[in-house]
Amino acid sequence: MNQTNSLTRYPPGSVRELWSISMPLMISTLASLFMIFTDRIFLAHYSIAALNASVTAGTLAWALMIGVGMITAMSEIFVAQYNGAKQYHRLGVPVWQMIWFSFFSLAFFIPVAIWGAPLFFKGSIYAEMEIEFFRWLMFFGPSYALMTTFSGFFIGRGKTKMLVWLAVGANMINIALDRALIFGIPGIVPEMGIKGAAIATCFGYMFEASMLAALFLRKENRLHYGASSYKINWEEMKKCCKVGFPQGIFCSLEVFGWAVFYWLMTELSETHITISSICQSFTILLSFFCDGLSRGAAAVAGNLIGAKQRQLVSKVLKSGVFLLVIFNLIVGIFLVVDPDDTVRLLFLEQGTTGPVDIVFQGSLKICLIYAFLYLFFEGMRWLLSGLLIAAGDTMFLLIAGSLSVWFCLLLPIYWIVVKGNLSVDYAWGMTVVYSALLLLAYWVRFKYGAWQKIDLIDGVNKEENSLAGTPAVSAPDLLE
C-alpha cells in the first residue's frame, strides 16, 4: 500500500496509525480535562454550593470558549490537507489567520465578562459565585482559542507527542494554583474560593498557549512550514471561518443546551443538580478518549483527503470503532459495577455534613450507568464528527447538532421531568436517547452524505501549479 502520505510508518488508516496519532492527543486532552475535574474536587471539598455553581457557570462559559476554540481549531484541518497534498510552505498560513482571529475575540469576551455575567445568572441561588466564576473564565477566553490554534499546526502534521508534556505541565500548574488560590495560604495568599479555581484553570491554558507559540515560531518552521507568514490573508481566513463557524456555533449551541439542562436540574432540587454535577464531572474526564480519537481521526482523514485517498477514510472509521469498543469495555468495569467509594472519596465525604442517604446513592448509581451509555454513543458520534470535519462538512454538524439538543433533549426533559417533577434518573435516561438518535443521524450522513465531494484546497493547488508550471516543491518531510 502506498504510504507516501501516511503520517506514520504504519499503513494509512490502520488501527496502529490512528492509535499512534490519537494516543498522545488523548493524554493531552486527559491532562486538560483533569484541570476541570481537579477544580471540581477542590471545590467540592470547599463547599457543595461552590461545586454546583462551577457546573452551571462553567458550562455556559465553556459554551462560549469552545465555540471560539472550535473555529480556531480548524487550523488543524487545513494544515492536515495541505500536508497531505505536500503544500508544506502553506501550513503556517491558516494558523496565522486563526491567531489573528483569537486576538480579535477579545472584542467578544471582554464585554460578555463585564455585562453579560450579571444578566445570565440573575436570580440564581448561586448567583454571586456563578458571576465570579464565569467572569474570570471570559477574561481569559482567548487563551483557549490560541491553544487550539497552535495545537492544530502540530496535530495536522501528526506531531502530537509534545502536546502530552505541555498538557501535563499545565495540569501541574493548575493543581498547585487550585490548592493555593481556593483555600488560600495564611499570610501569603488570600482565600479566593471559586474565583481561585477559575484563575488556576486559565493560567494553565495560558502556559500551554505560550509554549506552543514558541515551538510554532522555531526557525525550522519559519523556513519550511510557513510559520513566518504572519500577514492577514483575508481569503484564507474566509475559508477557515467558512468551515469553522458552523462547527463553532454548533458546539456553542450544544454546550449552551447542556447549560440549560443543568439550570433545569438546579431549579428542581439540590439533589438533582448535585447528582448531575457528579455525573458531568465523570463524563467530562472520561471524554478525553473520545476527543483525542476524534481529533486524531480528523488528522489522519485530512491527510488522506489532501492526498486524494478518500477511499481509505472508511478504514479510519473501522479502526476508531475498534478502539472505542476496547475503551468502553474497560470503563464499564470501573464506572458501572460499583462507583460508590470513588464518588464518596472524590466529591462527597468532606463536602457533606452527614452520611449520604440510600435514595441518593440509588439514584446516583442509576445515573452513572446512564452516563456511561451516553459516553459510549458520544464516542461513536465524535469519531464520525472528526471524519466529517476533516472533509469540511461542518454545516451538517451545525444543523443536526444544534436542533437535536433542543428538540431531542431539552424539550422532552422540560415537559416530562420538570413538569412532572420526576427524579434525576429520568433526565439522564433521556440523555442516552438523545445521544443515540444523534449518532444515527451522523452515521446516515457519513454513509450517504455529500462530504466526499467537498474540496477545501483544490483551488489553491490548481492556482499554484498553473503559476509554477510544475508541482509544488516539497520541503523536507519531518513526519517519519
C-alpha positions in Angstrom: 0.0 0.0 0.0 1.3 3.5 -0.8 2.5 5.1 2.5 3.9 8.3 0.9 1.2 10.5 2.6 0.9 8.5 5.8 1.6 10.4 9.0 3.5 7.4 10.4 5.3 4.3 9.3 2.1 2.3 9.7 -0.4 1.6 6.9 -2.7 4.6 6.2 -6.0 4.4 8.2 -4.9 1.4 10.2 -5.6 0.9 13.9 -1.9 1.3 14.6 -1.6 4.6 12.7 -4.8 6.0 14.3 -3.7 4.9 17.7 -0.2 6.4 17.3 -1.6 9.8 16.4 -4.6 9.8 18.8 -2.9 8.4 21.9 -0.8 11.5 22.6 -3.9 13.6 21.9 -5.9 11.5 24.4 -3.3 12.0 27.1 -3.1 15.7 26.3 -6.9 16.0 26.5 -7.0 14.0 29.6 -4.5 16.3 31.3 -6.5 19.3 30.2 -9.8 17.9 31.3 -8.3 16.8 34.5 -7.9 20.5 35.2 -11.7 20.9 35.2 -12.0 17.6 37.2 -9.4 18.9 39.7 -11.3 22.2 40.1 -14.5 20.2 40.9 -12.7 18.0 43.5 -11.2 21.0 45.3 -14.5 23.0 45.1 -16.5 20.0 46.4 -14.2 19.9 49.4 -14.6 23.7 49.7 -18.4 23.6 49.5 -21.1 21.8 47.6 -22.6 25.2 46.7 -19.3 26.1 45.0 -19.2 22.8 43.1 -22.8 23.4 41.8 -22.0 27.0 40.9 -19.0 25.9 38.9 -21.0 23.4 36.9 -23.8 25.9 35.9 -21.5 28.9 35.3 -18.7 26.8 33.9 -20.9 25.0 31.4 -22.1 28.3 30.0 -18.6 29.7 29.9 -17.4 26.7 28.0 -20.2 27.0 25.5 -18.7 30.3 24.5 -15.0 29.4 24.9 -15.4 26.1 23.0 -17.4 27.9 20.3 -14.5 30.3 19.5 -12.0 27.5 20.2 -13.6 25.2 17.6 -13.4 27.9 15.0 -9.6 28.4 15.6 -9.1 24.6 15.8 -9.9 24.5 12.1 -6.3 25.3 11.5 -5.8 21.6 12.1 -8.0 20.6 9.1 -6.2 23.0 6.6 -2.8 22.0 7.9 -3.7 18.3 7.5 -4.9 18.7 4.0 -2.0 21.0 2.9 0.3 18.5 4.5 -1.3 15.5 2.7 -1.1 17.5 -0.6 2.6 18.3 0.2 1.9 22.0 0.1 4.3 22.4 3.1 5.1 26.1 2.6 1.4 26.9 3.2 1.0 25.1 6.6 1.5 28.3 8.7 -0.9 30.5 6.7 -4.2 29.1 8.2 -2.6 29.0 11.6 -1.7 32.7 11.5 -5.3 33.6 10.4 -6.6 31.8 13.4 -4.0 33.5 15.6 -5.4 36.9 14.5 -8.9 35.6 15.0 -8.1 34.6 18.6 -6.9 38.2 19.3 -10.0 39.7 17.7 -12.1 37.6 20.0 -11.2 39.9 22.9 -13.8 42.2 21.5 -16.4 39.5 22.3 -15.1 38.0 25.6 -14.5 41.3 27.5 -18.0 42.8 27.1 -19.6 39.4 27.9 -17.5 39.2 31.0 -18.4 42.6 32.2 -22.0 43.0 31.3 -23.2 39.5 30.3 -22.4 37.7 33.6 -25.0 39.6 35.8 -27.7 39.1 33.1 -27.1 35.3 32.7 -27.2 34.5 36.4 -29.7 37.0 37.7 -32.0 35.4 40.3 -30.0 32.2 40.7 -29.4 30.8 44.2 -25.7 30.6 43.4 -25.7 34.0 41.5 -22.7 35.6 43.3 -20.4 32.6 42.8 -21.6 31.9 39.3 -21.0 35.5 38.2 -17.4 35.5 39.6 -16.5 32.1 38.1 -18.0 32.9 34.7 -16.4 36.4 34.5 -12.9 35.2 35.1 -13.1 32.5 32.5 -14.3 35.1 30.0 -11.4 37.4 30.7 -9.0 34.7 29.7 -11.2 33.2 26.9 -8.7 34.0 24.1 -6.0 31.9 25.7 -8.1 28.7 25.0 -8.6 29.8 21.4 -4.8 30.4 20.9 -4.1 27.0 22.4 -6.4 25.2 19.9 -4.9 27.3 17.1 -1.3 26.4 17.7 -2.2 22.8 18.5 -3.7 22.5 15.0 -0.3 23.1 13.4 1.2 20.1 15.1 -1.8 17.8 15.1 -2.4 18.3 11.3 1.2 17.1 10.7 1.0 14.2 13.2 3.4 15.8 15.6 1.4 15.2 18.8 3.8 13.9 21.4 4.9 17.3 22.7 1.3 18.1 23.4 1.3 15.5 26.2 4.1 17.1 28.1 2.7 20.6 27.7 -0.7 19.5 29.0 0.9 17.7 31.9 2.8 20.9 32.8 -0.3 23.0 32.6 -2.1 20.5 34.8 0.5 20.6 37.5 0.3 24.4 37.4 -3.5 24.2 37.8 -3.3 21.8 40.7 -0.8 23.9 42.6 -2.8 27.1 42.0 -6.1 25.4 42.8 -4.8 24.5 46.3 -3.2 27.9 46.9 -6.0 30.1 45.5 -9.1 28.3 46.5 -8.2 27.7 50.2 -5.5 30.4 50.4 -2.1 30.3 52.2 -2.3 32.0 55.6 -0.3 35.2 55.5 0.7 34.8 51.8 -2.3 34.2 49.5 -5.9 35.2 50.5 -8.7 32.6 50.2 -10.4 33.1 46.9 -12.8 30.1 46.7 -14.5 29.7 43.3 -12.6 32.7 41.8 -9.3 30.9 42.6 -10.4 27.8 40.6 -11.2 29.9 37.5 -7.9 31.7 37.7 -5.9 28.5 38.2 -7.5 26.9 35.1 -6.9 29.9 32.9 -3.2 30.1 33.9 -2.9 26.5 32.8 -4.2 27.3 29.3 -2.1 30.4 29.1 1.0 28.2 29.8 0.1 25.8 27.0 -0.6 28.5 24.5 2.7 30.3 25.3 4.8 27.2 24.9 3.1 26.1 21.7 3.6 29.6 20.3 7.3 29.3 21.0 7.5 25.9 19.3 5.5 27.1 16.3 7.9 30.1 15.7 11.0 28.0 15.7 13.4 28.6 12.8 12.8 25.3 11.2 9.0 26.0 11.0 9.6 29.5 9.7 11.8 28.3 6.9 9.9 25.2 5.7 6.4 25.4 7.0 5.2 28.9 6.6 5.3 29.9 10.3 6.6 33.4 9.2 3.5 34.1 7.1 2.1 36.4 9.7 0.2 38.8 7.5 -3.6 38.7 7.4 -4.8 36.7 4.4 -8.5 37.5 4.1 -9.1 34.8 1.6 -7.5 32.2 3.8 -9.3 33.5 6.8 -12.6 33.4 5.0 -12.0 29.7 4.1 -11.1 28.8 7.7 -14.2 30.7 9.0 -16.5 29.2 6.4 -15.6 25.7 7.8 -15.1 26.8 11.4 -18.1 28.9 12.1 -20.7 26.1 11.6 -18.7 23.9 13.9 -18.1 26.7 16.5 -21.8 27.7 16.5 -22.8 24.1 16.8 -20.5 23.4 19.7 -21.7 26.6 21.5 -25.3 25.7 21.0 -24.8 22.2 22.2 -22.9 23.2 25.3 -25.3 26.0 25.9 -28.1 23.4 25.7 -26.3 21.5 28.4 -26.0 24.7 30.5 -29.9 24.9 30.2 -30.0 21.2 31.3 -28.1 22.0 34.5 -30.1 25.1 35.1 -33.3 22.9 34.9 -31.7 20.5 37.4 -30.9 23.4 39.7 -34.5 24.6 39.6 -35.8 21.1 40.5 -33.7 20.4 43.7 -30.2 20.4 45.1 -30.3 16.6 44.7 -30.9 16.9 41.0 -28.0 19.3 40.4 -25.6 17.6 42.8 -26.0 14.2 41.1 -25.9 15.8 37.7 -22.7 17.7 38.7 -21.0 14.4 39.7 -22.1 12.6 36.5 -21.0 15.5 34.4 -17.6 15.6 36.1 -17.0 11.9 35.2 -18.3 12.3 31.6 -16.0 15.3 31.1 -13.0 13.4 32.5 -13.7 10.2 30.5 -14.4 12.1 27.3 -10.6 12.5 26.9 -10.6 9.3 24.8 -13.4 10.4 22.5 -11.9 13.8 22.0 -8.4 12.6 21.3 -9.7 9.9 18.9 -11.9 12.4 17.1 -9.0 14.8 16.6 -6.7 12.0 15.6 -9.2 10.7 13.1 -9.6 14.2 11.7 -5.8 14.5 11.2 -5.4 11.1 9.6 -8.5 11.6 7.4 -7.5 15.1 6.5 -4.1 13.9 5.2 -5.8 11.2 3.2 -8.3 13.6 1.7 -5.5 16.0 0.8 -3.6 13.1 -0.8 -6.7 12.2 -2.9 -7.2 8.9 -1.0 -10.7 9.3 0.2 -11.4 5.6 -0.1 -9.3 5.0 3.0 -11.4 7.2 5.2 -13.8 4.3 5.9 -10.8 2.3 7.1 -10.2 5.1 9.7 -13.7 4.7 10.9 -13.4 1.0 11.4 -10.1 1.5 13.3 -11.8 4.1 15.5 -14.8 1.9 16.3 -12.4 -0.9 17.4 -10.5 1.4 19.8 -13.8 2.8 21.2 -15.1 -0.7 22.0 -12.0 -1.6 23.9 -12.0 1.6 25.8 -15.7 1.3 26.8 -15.2 -2.3 28.0 -12.6 -1.1 30.4 -14.5 2.0 31.6 -17.6 -0.1 32.2 -15.8 -2.2 34.7 -15.0 0.8 36.9 -17.9 3.1 36.2 -20.8 0.7 36.3 -20.0 -2.1 38.7 -19.6 -0.2 42.0 -18.6 3.5 41.8 -19.8 4.4 45.4 -16.3 4.5 47.0 -14.8 6.6 44.2 -17.7 9.1 44.3 -17.6 9.5 48.1 -13.8 9.9 48.2 -13.7 12.5 45.4 -16.9 14.5 45.9 -19.0 13.9 48.9 -17.1 12.9 52.1 -15.7 16.3 53.0 -18.4 18.3 51.3 -21.4 16.9 53.2 -22.3 17.2 56.8 -23.7 13.7 57.3 -23.9 10.3 55.6 -25.3 10.0 52.1 -28.8 8.6 52.2 -29.8 5.4 50.4 -32.2 7.1 48.0 -29.4 9.4 46.9 -27.0 6.6 46.4 -29.5 4.6 44.4 -30.2 7.5 42.0 -26.5 8.2 41.7 -25.8 4.6 40.6 -28.5 4.6 38.0 -27.4 8.0 36.6 -23.8 6.9 36.4 -24.9 3.9 34.3 -26.8 6.2 32.0 -23.8 8.5 31.9 -21.7 5.5 30.8 -24.2 4.7 28.0 -24.3 8.3 27.0 -20.5 8.4 26.8 -20.5 5.2 24.6 -22.8 6.8 22.0 -21.0 10.1 22.2 -17.7 8.4 21.4 -19.1 7.0 18.2 -20.6 10.3 17.3 -17.4 12.2 17.9 -15.5 9.7 15.7 -17.9 10.4 12.8 -17.8 14.1 13.6 -14.0 14.1 13.2 -14.2 12.4 9.8 -16.9 14.9 8.6 -14.9 17.8 9.9 -11.8 16.6 8.1 -13.7 16.8 4.8 -15.1 20.3 5.7 -18.7 19.0 6.1 -19.4 21.3 9.1 -22.7 22.8 8.0 -24.4 19.5 8.5 -23.0 19.3 12.1 -24.4 22.7 12.8 -27.9 21.9 11.6 -28.2 18.4 13.0 -26.4 19.1 16.3 -28.0 22.4 17.2 -31.5 21.3 16.5 -31.3 17.9 18.2 -30.0 19.2 21.6 -33.2 21.3 21.9 -35.8 19.1 20.4 -34.5 15.6 21.4 -33.1 16.5 24.8 -34.3 19.8 26.4 -37.9 19.9 25.4 -38.6 16.3 26.5 -36.8 16.8 29.8 -38.8 20.0 30.4 -42.2 18.6 29.6 -41.6 15.2 31.2 -39.1 15.6 34.0 -39.6 19.2 35.1 -43.3 19.5 34.6 -43.8 16.0 36.1 -41.3 16.7 38.9 -39.7 13.4 38.3 -36.4 12.1 39.7 -33.0 12.9 38.1 -32.8 9.3 36.8 -35.3 10.1 34.1 -33.4 13.2 32.9 -30.1 11.2 32.5 -32.0 8.4 30.8 -33.1 10.9 28.2 -29.5 11.9 27.5 -28.9 8.4 26.3 -31.8 8.5 23.9 -30.7 11.9 22.7 -27.1 10.7 22.0 -28.2 7.6 20.2 -30.5 9.5 17.9 -27.8 12.0 17.0 -25.3 9.2 16.4 -27.8 7.7 13.9 -28.1 11.0 12.1 -24.3 11.3 11.8 -24.0 7.7 10.5 -26.5 8.3 7.8 -24.7 11.5 6.8 -21.3 9.7 6.6 -22.7 6.8 4.7 -24.8 8.7 2.2 -23.7 12.4 2.5 -22.0 14.8 0.1 -18.8 15.1 2.2 -16.8 13.1 -0.5 -17.4 15.9 -3.0 -16.2 18.8 -0.8 -12.7 20.1 -1.7 -11.1 22.7 0.6 -7.7 23.2 -1.1 -8.1 22.2 -4.7 -8.3 25.8 -5.8 -5.0 26.6 -4.1 -3.3 23.6 -5.7 -4.6 24.5 -9.2 -3.6 28.1 -8.8 -0.1 27.4 -7.6 0.5 24.6 -10.2 -0.6 26.8 -13.1 1.7 29.6 -12.0 4.7 27.4 -11.5 4.0 25.0 -14.4 5.1 22.1 -12.2 4.0 20.5 -8.9 4.9 22.5 -5.8 8.3 21.7 -4.3 8.2 19.7 -1.2 10.0 20.7 2.0 11.9 18.0 3.9 9.2 15.6 5.3 9.6 15.5 9.1 6.7 13.2 9.7 8.7 10.0 9.7 
